[in-house]
Amino acid sequence: MSDRLAAAQAALNAGRGAEAIEHLSAALNDDPARPAPVWRALLFQLYQAGRYEEGAGWAAKAAERHPRETEIANLRGVLLRRLNRQDEALAVFEAAARLDPAQTALQVNRCNVLLDLRRGAEAEAGLTLLVRREPRNAELQRQLGRALLMQGRSDPALVRFRQAVAIQKDLIDAWLDLSGALNELHRTKQAEDVLDKALAANPGHPRLVEARAVIYRRAGQARAAETYLRSLLPQFGDAGWLHYQLGVTLSDYDRQGANAHLLRAVELEPKNLDYRIVRIEGLERTRTGDEGANIEEAYQLARALLAEGRPIVDPGARKVLYEVLQRVADFEALAQVGDFKSRGRGWAESGRHAALMKQLSTVGAPGDREELLEQHRIWGRKVEAQAAETAIRRPKPRPRDGRIRLGLMSSDLRRHPVGYFAKPLFETVDERFDLYCYSYYQGAEDDVQAAMAARSKAFRWNPDISARDAAQLIADDQLDMLIELGGSTHMNKLEVMAYRPAVRQASWLGYPHSAGLSTIDYLLVDPYVMPARGELMLEKPLMLPNAWYPLGAFHFRPEPAAAAEPPVARNGYVTFGTANNPQKYSPHVAAAWARVMRETPDSRFLFIRPEGSAPSFRRNLCALFEAGGVAADRILFEPVRGAHLPHYNRIDISLDCFPQTGGTTTCESLWMGAPCVTLVGESLFERLSYSTLMNLGLPELCARTVDEYVEIAAKLAADPARIAELRAGMRARMQASPLGRTEDWARDFYAAVAGVVEGG
């Protein structure tokens, strides 16, 4: 044995893994022709140390030296899998399995990768053969159950999970898979009974104790979960998992309390990736206190995590990191979270519909719009399959009574932009209609919600209810049409639509894209938001004659007043600006804004955003403008949330985002006297501002290309008289437009719904 190898062996015997890696690496660099066991030892130590990237590099060299060594191939595949390079790992495992078909480890790892890739049928085939070889192998039984469950075959999957725990009562993962599958099937009592049996076999096991809280939460019983978790504090007060679960549970209705528990979880287990990710998410979503400081802290934690070089495989973790990086416009770092297709499909396959909203602003390459539709379909197929497993009870058709029962489902039927847009439907109820409303809002009732409830036949407000139970409640009301207004935004339950609780179902307002469910029949549109190509929406269009939404009294408030004269008259220079969410920004948008400013000497750009107090947000945006030839001192920030309307009096012209345009922000800007220049695209989410401007008779502010967008904005900026004219007449223009004629709009809305219902 050489001195290097002897030193490596001594280091291993003493438990000094890093030193052993150093000696083994040096030995192989000195003599790459060393036998396979030396290479295997290095690869194993690199794997144990979590140095997967380095290990994959050495594994490739080892494979070149020893191409028929299946143990080296197995280690290489495992390292590639850890790096989320599943396709490469699968190729390695399959090639090695051809060399040694009898090696179980290779076959097991191949099936694990197939499960990662959600190729359930192929994984099932491989695992079935392995189970025949080793029928008493509990882990193989469990993995076979996972493959079956992935294909929607719940009953045979449950059989395999039960076999696994019968064989090996301390196989905790199998108990958790069994209880989790029952919980997803809304068999909550059975899931709890399984945990009781698991705890009887494994008394006090923390993962099993923790799982009961997950069951409560997934059943929509957040407060029951909180009560249960708090009861565990005396026994498990220093356990990271307990504080983590409390943080997750409280996040919907007590953000400060949630953050305190999440911080404690990370303090107790600083290397736990899940805890760190949810801590980052909690900070990013905290709206109280110094929001910019919260965002900045979340961003710095995210950057530190990415700098560690750990592969971020979990779609949920990718979503959180993506959201934080978007909030501060760090587009360079965003590239580390995956490309458009892999990122979106990962979110869709893992059931994260809300994350797909982040994709809208990144559409651009040919085929992206069609790919985005497919990502929504992937999510929809998965949710519909889950709903089919636990179908709701269908009541007998109600006798015809001449009434049209219209359901509106949203947790935002309150003081919220969705509530404001929908309010005219409650102020001018068609005499043929009875309104049924469904909300899952976690907060307290406000005056808007109370007013809507008073004008409804029924206002069913259930903060703690599962999607299936919510669907059953709706089905029992025997609606003629159900319209969901919330999409997958916070506290909404889009998956209810997958159960088809109403004979006719539609989407409107909350999500400017097809949801992805075949059970949603219609998407409400107007002539302007209607996609340029019909194939860019999955539903049938339900056409409103003028505007997609109305602007009622909550939008047309006299205060704050719009300044009588535009800022250019006071300042001597034009100020552009935006209050749009940074999730709509992109390098292409920033480049267009910089071009407009280059065409407008001495102009300024004002960001009215709570992120404005975050140093990284300011720094990243200033860098983008500087790259476009605009000095950083021309970029202004007003960090504010809620009380932002008066700051539009500092803006002459709003520059819209694209491809995802403004909606509420466009209306607010116009009401405050700042005209908005928009770029019209093909899909619905690219046409919201276009609809507003066309209803106001301002087609000249709507561009079809980026060059035209820059030209329109620069031309308007060069005409202070026109800016002043638009400002002076904008409020009257809006009130007189189809947007402001709310009674007419409501009548048109009810007529469109009645046409569908009465037409069969």
C-alpha positions in Angstrom: 0.0 0.0 0.0 1.4 3.4 -0.9 2.0 6.1 1.7 -1.0 8.1 0.3 -3.3 5.1 0.7 -2.0 4.2 4.1 -2.6 7.8 5.2 -6.1 7.7 3.8 -6.8 4.4 5.7 -5.5 5.9 8.9 -7.7 9.0 8.4 -10.8 6.8 7.8 -10.0 4.7 10.9 -9.9 7.9 12.9 -13.1 9.3 11.4 -11.4 12.1 9.5 -13.3 11.9 6.2 -12.2 15.2 4.7 -8.5 14.2 5.2 -9.2 10.8 3.7 -10.7 12.4 0.6 -7.6 14.6 0.2 -5.3 11.6 0.4 -7.4 9.4 -2.0 -7.7 12.3 -4.5 -4.0 12.8 -4.5 -3.3 9.1 -4.8 -5.6 8.8 -7.9 -4.1 12.0 -9.4 -0.6 10.5 -9.0 -1.7 7.1 -10.5 -5.1 6.9 -12.2 -4.5 3.3 -13.0 -5.1 2.3 -9.4 -7.6 -0.5 -8.8 -11.4 0.0 -8.7 -11.6 -0.3 -4.8 -9.6 2.9 -4.5 -11.9 4.8 -6.8 -14.9 3.3 -5.0 -13.6 4.5 -1.6 -13.2 8.0 -2.9 -16.6 8.2 -4.4 -18.2 6.8 -1.3 -16.4 9.3 0.9 -17.4 12.2 -1.3 -21.0 11.0 -1.2 -20.9 10.8 2.6 -19.5 14.3 2.8 -22.3 15.7 0.6 -19.8 16.8 -2.0 -21.9 15.6 -4.9 -20.7 17.8 -7.7 -17.1 16.9 -7.0 -18.1 13.2 -6.6 -19.9 13.2 -10.0 -16.7 14.5 -11.6 -14.5 11.8 -10.1 -17.2 9.2 -10.9 -17.0 10.1 -14.6 -13.3 9.5 -14.5 -13.7 6.3 -12.6 -16.2 5.0 -15.2 -13.7 5.7 -18.0 -11.0 3.7 -16.1 -13.3 0.9 -15.0 -16.3 0.8 -17.5 -17.5 -2.6 -16.4 -17.4 -2.0 -12.6 -21.1 -1.9 -11.7 -20.4 -0.7 -8.1 -18.7 2.4 -9.5 -21.6 2.9 -11.9 -24.0 2.6 -9.0 -22.2 5.2 -7.0 -22.0 7.5 -10.0 -25.8 7.2 -10.6 -26.5 7.9 -6.9 -24.3 11.1 -7.1 -26.0 12.2 -10.3 -29.4 11.7 -8.7 -28.4 13.8 -5.7 -27.5 16.6 -8.2 -31.1 16.3 -9.7 -29.6 15.0 -12.9 -32.1 12.2 -13.1 -32.0 11.5 -16.8 -28.2 11.0 -16.7 -28.5 8.9 -13.5 -31.1 6.7 -15.2 -28.9 6.1 -18.2 -26.0 5.1 -15.9 -28.2 2.7 -13.9 -29.7 1.1 -17.0 -26.3 0.6 -18.7 -24.9 -1.0 -15.5 -28.0 -3.2 -15.1 -27.4 -4.6 -18.5 -23.9 -5.7 -17.4 -25.2 -7.2 -14.1 -29.0 -7.8 -14.2 -28.9 -9.7 -10.9 -27.5 -6.8 -8.8 -30.5 -5.6 -6.7 -28.9 -2.3 -5.7 -28.8 -1.1 -9.3 -32.4 -2.1 -10.0 -33.6 -0.4 -6.8 -31.8 2.8 -7.6 -33.1 2.7 -11.2 -36.6 2.5 -9.8 -36.0 5.3 -7.4 -35.0 7.6 -10.3 -38.1 6.5 -12.3 -40.1 7.6 -9.2 -38.3 10.9 -9.2 -39.2 11.3 -12.8 -42.8 10.4 -12.0 -42.7 7.5 -14.5 -44.9 5.4 -12.2 -45.7 2.6 -14.7 -42.0 1.9 -15.5 -41.1 2.0 -11.8 -44.0 -0.4 -11.0 -42.7 -2.9 -13.6 -39.2 -2.9 -12.1 -40.3 -3.0 -8.5 -42.8 -5.8 -9.2 -39.8 -7.9 -10.3 -37.8 -7.0 -7.3 -40.7 -7.8 -4.9 -41.0 -11.2 -6.5 -37.3 -11.8 -5.7 -37.6 -10.5 -2.2 -41.2 -10.5 -1.1 -40.2 -9.9 2.6 -38.4 -6.7 1.7 -40.6 -4.0 3.4 -38.8 -1.1 1.6 -39.5 -2.6 -1.8 -43.1 -3.1 -0.9 -43.3 0.5 0.1 -41.7 1.8 -3.1 -44.1 -0.4 -5.1 -46.9 1.3 -3.3 -45.5 4.7 -4.2 -45.4 3.7 -7.8 -49.0 2.6 -7.8 -50.1 5.7 -6.0 -48.4 7.8 -8.5 -50.6 6.3 -11.2 -53.8 7.0 -9.2 -54.2 3.3 -8.2 -54.9 4.0 -4.5 -56.3 0.7 -3.4 -53.4 -1.6 -4.5 -51.0 1.1 -3.2 -52.7 0.9 0.2 -52.3 -2.9 0.1 -48.5 -2.6 -0.5 -48.1 0.0 2.3 -49.9 -2.3 4.7 -47.7 -5.2 3.7 -44.7 -3.1 4.3 -45.7 -2.2 7.9 -46.7 -5.8 8.6 -43.3 -7.0 7.5 -41.3 -4.3 9.3 -43.2 -2.4 12.0 -40.4 0.1 12.6 -40.4 1.2 8.9 -41.6 4.7 9.7 -41.7 5.9 6.1 -44.2 3.1 5.3 -46.5 4.1 8.1 -46.3 7.7 6.9 -47.1 6.7 3.3 -50.1 4.7 4.5 -51.5 7.4 6.7 -50.7 10.1 4.1 -52.5 8.2 1.3 -55.6 7.7 3.4 -55.6 11.4 4.3 -55.4 12.4 0.6 -58.4 10.2 0.0 -60.2 12.1 2.7 -60.3 9.0 5.0 -59.1 11.1 7.9 -60.3 8.8 10.7 -58.6 5.8 9.1 -55.4 7.9 8.7 -55.5 8.7 12.4 -56.1 5.1 13.3 -53.0 4.1 11.3 -51.0 6.6 13.2 -52.3 5.2 16.5 -51.1 1.7 15.4 -47.8 3.1 14.3 -47.3 4.8 17.6 -48.2 1.7 19.5 -45.5 -0.1 17.6 -43.0 2.8 17.8 -43.9 4.7 21.0 -43.2 8.4 21.0 -41.5 8.4 17.6 -41.4 12.1 16.7 -42.1 11.7 13.0 -45.3 9.8 13.8 -46.3 12.4 16.4 -45.6 15.1 13.9 -47.7 13.4 11.2 -51.0 13.8 13.1 -50.6 17.6 12.8 -50.2 17.2 9.0 -53.4 15.1 8.9 -55.3 17.9 10.6 -53.9 20.6 8.4 -54.4 18.7 5.1 -58.0 18.1 6.2 -58.4 21.9 6.4 -58.4 21.9 10.2 -55.7 24.4 10.9 -56.9 25.4 14.3 -57.2 21.7 15.4 -53.6 21.2 14.2 -52.5 24.3 16.3 -54.2 23.0 19.4 -52.7 19.6 19.0 -49.2 21.0 18.4 -49.3 23.3 21.4 -50.2 20.4 23.6 -46.9 18.8 22.6 -44.8 21.8 23.7 -44.1 20.5 27.2 -42.8 17.2 25.8 -41.1 18.3 22.6 -40.4 22.0 23.2 -36.8 21.7 22.0 -37.7 19.8 18.9 -37.2 21.6 15.6 -40.0 19.7 13.9 -42.6 20.9 16.4 -41.7 24.6 15.9 -41.6 24.0 12.1 -45.1 22.5 12.1 -46.4 25.3 14.3 -44.9 27.9 12.0 -46.5 26.2 8.9 -49.9 25.9 10.6 -50.0 29.5 11.9 -48.9 31.0 8.6 -52.4 31.6 7.2 -53.6 33.6 10.2 -50.8 34.6 12.5 -47.7 35.5 10.5 -45.8 37.0 13.4 -46.3 33.9 15.5 -45.5 31.7 12.6 -42.2 33.5 12.0 -41.2 33.1 15.6 -41.6 29.4 15.5 -39.9 29.0 12.2 -36.9 31.0 13.5 -36.8 28.7 16.5 -36.9 25.6 14.2 -33.9 26.9 12.3 -32.0 27.7 15.5 -32.6 24.2 16.7 -31.7 22.5 13.3 -29.7 25.0 11.3 -28.8 22.5 8.5 -32.4 21.4 7.9 -33.2 22.6 4.3 -37.0 22.4 4.7 -36.9 24.6 7.8 -34.6 27.2 6.2 -36.8 27.4 3.1 -40.1 27.9 5.0 -38.3 30.5 7.2 -37.3 32.4 4.0 -40.9 32.1 2.7 -42.3 33.4 6.0 -40.1 36.5 5.9 -40.9 37.2 2.3 -44.6 37.1 3.0 -44.6 39.3 6.1 -46.4 42.5 5.4 -46.1 44.1 8.8 -43.2 46.1 10.2 -40.5 47.1 7.8 -41.5 45.0 4.8 -38.4 45.9 2.9 -36.2 44.7 5.7 -38.1 41.4 5.8 -37.6 41.0 2.1 -34.0 41.8 2.3 -33.4 39.3 5.1 -35.3 36.6 3.1 -33.1 37.4 0.0 -29.8 37.2 1.9 -30.8 33.9 3.4 -31.8 32.6 0.0 -28.5 33.8 -1.5 -26.5 32.1 1.3 -28.4 28.9 0.7 -27.7 29.0 -3.1 -24.1 29.8 -2.4 -23.6 26.5 -0.6 -24.0 24.8 -3.9 -26.6 22.3 -2.6 -28.8 21.1 -5.4 -32.4 22.4 -4.9 -34.5 19.5 -6.1 -37.8 20.0 -4.3 -40.3 22.0 -6.4 -41.6 23.7 -3.2 -38.2 24.9 -2.3 -37.7 26.1 -5.9 -40.9 28.1 -5.7 -39.9 29.9 -2.5 -36.5 30.8 -3.9 -37.9 31.9 -7.2 -40.5 34.2 -5.4 -37.8 35.8 -3.2 -35.4 36.4 -6.1 -38.3 37.9 -8.2 -39.1 40.3 -5.3 -35.7 41.9 -5.6 -35.3 41.6 -9.4 -32.2 39.3 -9.2 -32.7 37.8 -12.6 -29.2 36.4 -12.8 -29.8 34.2 -9.7 -33.2 33.2 -11.0 -31.4 31.1 -13.7 -30.3 28.8 -10.9 -33.9 27.8 -10.2 -34.4 26.0 -13.5 -35.6 26.9 -17.1 -39.1 27.7 -18.1 -40.2 24.2 -19.0 -38.5 22.1 -16.2 -39.4 24.7 -13.6 -43.1 24.9 -14.6 -43.6 21.2 -15.1 -42.0 20.5 -11.7 -44.4 22.9 -10.1 -47.4 21.4 -12.0 -46.5 17.8 -11.3 -46.1 18.5 -7.6 -49.5 20.2 -7.4 -48.3 23.8 -7.0 -50.7 25.8 -9.2 -50.0 29.1 -7.5 -46.4 28.9 -8.6 -47.5 28.8 -12.3 -48.5 32.5 -11.9 -44.8 33.2 -11.7 -44.4 31.8 -15.2 -46.6 34.4 -16.9 -44.0 37.2 -16.8 -41.3 34.9 -18.3 -43.2 33.9 -21.5 -41.3 35.0 -24.5 -39.8 32.3 -26.7 -41.8 30.7 -29.4 -43.9 27.9 -28.0 -43.8 29.3 -24.4 -47.6 30.1 -24.4 -48.5 26.6 -25.5 -46.0 25.1 -23.0 -47.6 27.2 -20.3 -51.0 25.8 -21.2 -49.6 22.2 -21.0 -48.2 23.0 -17.6 -51.6 23.9 -16.4 -53.1 20.8 -18.0 -50.5 18.7 -16.1 -51.7 20.2 -12.8 -55.3 19.8 -13.9 -55.0 16.1 -14.8 -53.4 15.4 -11.4 -56.0 17.2 -9.4 -58.9 15.7 -11.4 -57.5 12.2 -10.8 -57.3 12.9 -7.1 -60.9 14.2 -7.0 -62.1 11.1 -8.8 -60.6 8.9 -6.1 -63.0 10.6 -3.6 -66.0 11.6 -5.7 -68.7 13.6 -4.0 -72.3 12.6 -3.6 -74.6 14.0 -6.3 -78.0 15.2 -5.1 -81.1 14.6 -7.2 -81.8 17.4 -9.6 -83.9 20.1 -8.0 -87.3 20.9 -9.4 -87.4 23.7 -11.9 -88.5 26.8 -10.1 -87.7 29.5 -12.6 -84.7 30.7 -10.5 -81.1 30.7 -11.6 -78.7 29.8 -8.8 -75.3 31.4 -9.4 -72.4 30.5 -7.1 -69.4 32.8 -6.6 -66.4 31.1 -5.0 -63.6 33.2 -3.6 -62.0 34.0 -0.3 -61.5 37.6 -1.6 -65.2 38.6 -1.4 -64.2 41.3 1.1 -62.0 44.4 1.1 -59.7 43.1 -1.7 -59.4 44.1 -5.4 -61.4 41.0 -6.4 -64.2 42.0 -4.0 -64.2 45.5 -5.3 -64.5 44.3 -8.9 -67.3 41.9 -8.0 -69.3 44.2 -5.8 -71.5 45.6 -8.6 -73.0 42.1 -9.0 -74.3 42.5 -5.4 -75.5 46.0 -5.9 -77.5 45.2 -9.1 -78.8 41.6 -8.6 -80.8 40.4 -11.6 -84.3 39.5 -10.4 -84.0 36.0 -11.9 -80.9 35.1 -9.9 -80.1 33.9 -6.4 -76.5 34.4 -5.3 -74.7 31.7 -3.4 -71.2 32.6 -2.1 -68.4 30.4 -0.8 -65.4 31.8 1.1 -62.5 30.2 3.0 -61.1 33.5 4.3 -59.1 33.0 7.5 -59.5 36.6 8.8 -62.4 38.5 10.3 -65.5 39.7 8.5 -65.3 43.2 7.1 -68.0 45.6 5.9 -67.6 44.6 2.2 -68.1 40.9 3.1 -71.0 41.7 5.3 -72.7 43.8 2.6 -72.2 40.9 0.1 -73.6 38.4 2.5 -76.7 40.5 3.1 -77.4 40.5 -0.7 -76.8 36.8 -1.1 -79.3 33.9 -0.8 -76.5 32.2 1.1 -72.9 33.2 2.1 -71.1 30.1 3.2 -68.0 31.1 5.0 -65.9 28.1 6.1 -62.2 28.9 7.0 -61.5 25.3 8.1 -62.9 23.0 5.5 -61.2 20.5 3.1 -61.6 20.9 -0.7 -63.7 17.8 -0.9 -66.1 18.9 1.8 -66.3 22.3 0.3 -67.3 20.7 -3.0 -69.9 18.6 -1.3 -71.4 21.7 0.3 -71.6 23.4 -3.1 -73.1 20.4 -4.8 -75.8 20.2 -2.1 -76.8 23.8 -3.1 -77.7 22.5 -6.6 -76.3 25.5 -8.5 -77.0 26.3 -12.1 -73.5 27.7 -12.5 -70.5 28.1 -10.3 -67.9 30.8 -11.0 -64.5 30.7 -9.2 -62.9 34.1 -8.8 -59.8 33.3 -6.8 -57.6 31.0 -8.9 -55.0 29.5 -6.6 -54.2 32.7 -4.7 -53.8 32.7 -1.0 -56.7 31.0 0.9 -58.6 30.0 -2.2 -59.5 26.4 -3.2 -59.3 26.1 -7.0 -59.2 22.3 -6.6 -62.8 22.3 -5.5 -63.7 22.8 -9.2 -62.1 19.4 -10.0 -65.0 17.7 -8.2 -67.5 19.4 -10.5 -69.9 20.4 -7.8 -72.0 22.4 -10.3 -73.4 21.4 -13.7 -71.8 24.4 -15.3 -68.5 25.9 -14.1 -66.5 29.0 -15.1 -63.5 31.1 -14.1 -63.3 34.8 -13.9 -61.1 37.6 -12.5 -58.7 36.1 -10.0 -56.4 34.3 -12.4 -55.7 35.7 -15.9 -55.1 32.4 -17.6 -56.8 29.0 -18.1 -56.7 27.2 -14.8 -56.0 23.8 -16.4 -59.1 21.9 -15.3 -61.3 20.2 -17.9 -64.1 20.6 -15.4 -64.1 24.3 -15.9 -66.4 24.9 -18.9 -66.1 28.6 -19.5 -63.7 31.5 -19.1 -65.3 34.9 -18.9 -63.7 37.3 -21.4 -64.4 40.6 -23.2 -63.6 41.4 -26.8 -60.2 42.8 -25.8 -58.9 40.2 -23.3 -60.0 37.4 -25.5 -56.8 35.7 -26.7 -55.6 36.5 -30.2 -55.7 32.8 -30.9 -58.5 30.6 -29.6 -56.1 27.7 -28.9 -54.5 29.9 -26.1 -57.3 29.1 -23.7 -58.7 25.7 -22.7 -62.2 26.8 -21.8 -65.1 28.0 -24.0 -65.3 31.8 -24.0 -68.2 33.4 -22.1 -68.3 36.8 -23.7 -69.0 40.0 -21.9 -69.8 42.8 -24.4 -67.5 45.5 -23.2 -65.3 45.2 -20.1 -63.9 42.3 -18.2 -64.5 44.0 -14.9 -66.3 47.2 -13.7 -65.0 50.0 -11.6 -67.4 50.8 -8.8 -67.6 53.2 -5.9 -64.5 51.7 -4.2 -62.4 52.6 -7.2 -64.0 56.0 -7.9 -63.3 57.5 -4.5 -62.7 61.3 -4.5 -59.8 60.9 -2.1 -57.0 60.9 -2.6 -57.4 63.6 -5.1 -55.5 63.6 -8.4 -53.2 66.6 -8.7 -54.6 69.2 -11.1 -51.4 69.5 -13.0 -49.0 66.8 -14.0 -45.6 66.5 -12.3 -43.8 67.7 -15.5 -45.4 71.1 -15.0 -43.9 71.4 -11.5 -40.6 69.6 -12.1 -39.6 70.5 -15.6 -38.9 66.9 -16.5 -41.1 63.8 -17.1 -41.5 61.1 -14.5 -42.3 57.6 -15.6 -43.2 54.9 -13.1 -44.9 51.8 -12.0 -46.6 50.2 -9.0 -46.8 46.8 -10.5 -45.6 43.7 -8.6 -41.9 42.8 -9.3 -43.1 39.3 -10.3 -44.1 41.0 -13.6 -40.6 42.5 -14.1 -38.0 41.0 -16.4 -34.8 42.1 -18.0 -36.7 42.7 -21.2 -39.1 45.1 -19.5 -36.3 46.9 -17.7 -34.5 47.3 -21.1 -37.6 48.8 -22.7 -38.1 51.2 -19.8 -34.4 52.3 -20.1 -34.9 52.9 -23.8 -37.9 55.1 -23.1 -35.8 57.1 -20.6 -32.9 57.4 -23.1 -35.4 58.9 -25.6 -36.6 61.3 -22.9 -33.7 63.5 -21.6 -33.6 64.2 -17.9 -36.6 61.9 -17.2 -37.0 60.0 -14.0 -38.5 56.6 -13.1 -40.4 56.0 -9.9 -41.0 52.6 -8.3 -44.0 52.7 -5.9 -43.4 49.4 -4.2 -42.9 48.1 -0.6 -39.7 46.5 -1.8 -38.3 50.0 -2.3 -36.7 49.9 1.1 -34.8 46.7 0.4 -31.2 47.6 -0.6 -30.9 44.7 -3.0 -34.1 45.6 -4.9 -32.8 49.2 -5.4 -29.3 48.0 -6.4 -30.5 45.3 -8.8 -32.9 47.7 -10.6 -30.5 50.5 -10.8 -27.9 48.1 -12.3 -30.5 47.1 -15.0 -31.1 50.7 -15.9 -27.4 51.5 -15.9 -26.9 48.6 -18.3 -29.4 50.3 -20.6 -27.6 53.6 -20.4 -29.6 55.4 -17.7 -27.8 56.7 -14.6 -28.9 55.3 -11.2 -29.6 58.8 -9.8 -32.6 59.0 -12.2 -34.3 56.0 -10.6 -36.5 56.8 -7.6 -38.1 54.5 -5.0 -41.2 55.1 -2.8 -41.4 52.1 -0.3 -45.1 52.0 0.6 -47.9 49.4 0.9 -51.6 50.3 1.0 -51.2 54.1 1.1 -49.7 54.2 -2.4 -52.3 56.1 -4.4 -51.1 59.7 -3.6 -47.7 58.8 -5.0 -49.2 58.5 -8.5 -49.3 62.3 -8.3 -45.5 62.1 -8.8 -45.9 60.1 -12.0 -46.6 61.6 -15.5 -46.8 58.3 -17.4 -47.1 54.8 -16.1 -45.2 52.3 -18.1 -46.9 48.9 -18.1 -45.1 45.5 -17.6 -45.1 42.9 -20.3 -45.9 40.2 -21.2 -47.9 40.1 -18.0 -49.6 43.4 -17.8 -51.2 45.4 -14.9 -54.8 45.0 -13.9 -55.7 46.8 -10.7 -52.6 48.9 -10.9 -53.5 50.1 -14.4 -56.9 51.2 -13.2 -55.4 52.9 -10.1 -52.9 54.8 -12.2 -55.5 56.1 -14.6 -57.8 57.1 -11.8 -55.0 59.2 -10.3 -54.5 60.9 -13.7 -51.4 59.1 -14.9 -52.0 57.6 -18.4 -50.6 54.1 -19.0 -48.7 52.8 -22.0 -49.1 49.1 -22.6 -47.8 46.4 -24.9 -50.6 44.1 -26.2 -49.7 40.4 -26.5 -51.5 37.2 -27.5 -52.7 35.6 -24.3 -55.3 36.9 -21.8 -52.7 37.9 -19.2 -51.1 40.1 -21.9 -54.2 42.1 -22.6 -55.7 43.3 -19.3 -54.5 46.9 -19.7 -55.5 46.8 -23.3 -59.1 46.1 -22.3 -59.1 49.0 -19.9 -57.6 51.5 -22.3 -59.9 50.4 -25.2 -62.9 50.9 -22.9 -61.6 54.4 -22.2 -61.2 55.2 -25.9 -57.4 55.3 -25.7 -56.2 52.9 -28.3 -53.2 55.2 -29.1 -51.6 54.1 -25.8 -51.6 50.4 -26.9 -48.5 49.1 -28.6 -48.1 45.9 -30.6 -44.3 45.7 -30.6 -41.5 46.8 -28.1 -40.4 49.4 -30.6 -43.9 50.9 -30.8 -44.2 50.8 -27.0 -41.0 52.9 -26.7 -42.2 55.2 -29.5 -45.6 55.8 -27.9 -44.2 56.5 -24.5 -41.4 58.8 -25.7 -43.9 60.7 -28.0 -46.3 61.2 -25.1 -43.5 62.3 -22.8 -42.5 65.0 -25.4 -46.1 66.4 -25.3 -46.7 67.9 -21.8 -49.9 69.5 -23.1 -51.3 66.1 -23.9 -50.2 64.7 -20.6 -52.0 67.5 -18.9 -55.1 67.1 -21.0 -55.3 63.3 -20.2 -54.9 64.0 -16.5 -57.5 66.7 -16.4 -60.2 64.6 -18.0 -59.3 61.0 -16.9 -61.7 60.7 -14.0 -64.7 61.9 -15.9 -63.7 59.7 -18.9 -63.5 56.6 -16.6 -66.8 57.2 -14.9 -68.6 57.7 -18.3 -67.0 54.6 -19.9 -68.3 51.0 -19.8 -66.0 50.5 -16.9 -67.9 53.1 -14.8 -71.4 52.2 -15.8 -71.6 49.4 -13.2 -75.4 48.8 -13.5 -75.1 48.2 -17.2 -72.1 46.0 -16.7 -73.9 43.9 -14.1 -76.9 43.5 -16.4 -74.6 42.3 -19.2 -72.9 39.9 -16.8 -76.2 38.3 -15.6 -77.5 38.2 -19.2 -74.4 36.3 -20.4 -74.7 33.8 -17.6 -78.5 33.4 -18.1 -77.8 32.8 -21.8 -75.7 29.8 -21.0 -78.0 28.4 -18.3 -81.2 28.9 -20.2 -79.6 27.7 -23.4 -79.0 24.3 -21.8 
